[in-house]
Amino acid sequence: MSVAAANAPPTLLFQDAQGAPLAGVILFQTQASEDRHSDGSGLTPTVHVMDQVQRQFVPDLLLVAAGDRVSFPNSDSIRHHVYSFSPTRADFNALVEALQLAMDDHQISISAQNRLLALLAPMHAEIVNR
């Protein structure tokens, strides 16, 4: 075996049960001693960037480990909206909906509800990470 072949990264082929190649497979490797997350373990989170360039997300795929942070700059000259449909966002949305129903049941005015929800919104990260 040549030195180049011995130092070459391995080639992996992911196949389904019928042996057909799988598209879009991601292999994520971590090391046991990796110091990355500040979730009470004393590890530092990584900040990832998902930009918007020429009306496209860049990169088109972003792997983010639990506890990491994501920045969403906008390099375009137009405004974009980014929505998260992750379970934590869904859980937060369910909390807001349940709170609104409870406030409706107690006949709390819409303006008072909006003021309370405006105070709750900045606490999103604290609520979904606990």
N, C-alpha and C positions, 0 to 999 in steps of 0.2 A: 504494500500500500504506500502511495506517495505521501509526502509530508502535507501537501495541499489537500489531498483527500482525507487525511487523518484530522486536519484542522477545520474541515468544512462543516457547517452546521447540518444537523440531520434534516432529512426531508420527510415530512409527515403527510400521509394521505388519509383523509377522513372519508369513510364510506358508510352508506346506509346498510340495512340488513340484507339488501339484494346485491350489494357490492358496488352500487353506483356512487360516484364521488358526490360529496356534500358541498354545496356552495355556501359561502358566508360563515364558515366555522371560525371561531376564535379560540385560540389556545392561550390561556393566561397562566403564567408561572410566577409564583412568589417564593421568596426564601423565608425560612422559619424565623430568621433573625432580622427580617426587614422592619425598619423603624419608620412607620408611616402615619399612623392615625392617632388623633387626640380624642379618643372616645373614653377617656378615663384610664387608658392603658399607658399614658405618658408618651405616646408616639405622636409624631408631627404629621398632619394631613398634607397631601399634595394638592396644589391648586391646578386644575386643568382649564383649558380655554377652548370654548366652542364659539368660533367667530361666525359672522355672517358676511360673506364676500360675494358680490355679483349675484345676490338673491339666492345664495346657496350656503348651507352650513359647511364650515371648514374646521376640522376634518369632517368627512361625511359619516364617520363612525368614531365614537369616543368612549373608551372603556374607563369607568370610574369605580374605584373600590369604595366600599362602605366607609363613611367617615371623611372621604376626600371632599373637596369643594370644586365647584365649576363656575367659571366666569363666562358671561355671555356678552362680549363686546359686539358692537355693530359697526363694521367697517364700510357698510353701504351708506349711500346718501339718502336712503329711504328708511322709514320706520318699520320694524318687524316686531312680531310678538312670538314669544317662546312659551309653550305650554308643556307642563310635565304631567304625564298620566301614570306616574309611578305609584305604587301602593301607598307611599307616605303622603303624596299629594291627595290621593283619593280619600285616605283616612282624615286628613285635615279638612277636606271639602265636606265629608260626612259630618264632622264635628260642627262645622259652620252651619250646615243645613239643620242639624238637630237643635242647635242653639236658636236659629231663626224660628223654627217651629215652636219651641218652648216660649220664646218671646211673644210670638203671635197668640199662643194659648193664654198668656198672661196680659194680653192687650197692650203691649208696649208699643209705643208709636214707631213708625218707620224711621223717623229722623233719629230717635234714641237708639234704635237697632243699628243704624248705619254708623253712629258715633262709636258704639261698642265694638262693632266689627272692624272699624278703622283702627281701633287700639289693638285688636287681636291680630290683625294681619302682619305687623312687623315681628310678632312672636312665632311665626310659622316654623322657623328652623328649630327653635327651642321646643316647641310642642311635638314635632314629628321625630325629633332625635331622642326623646325620653321614653 
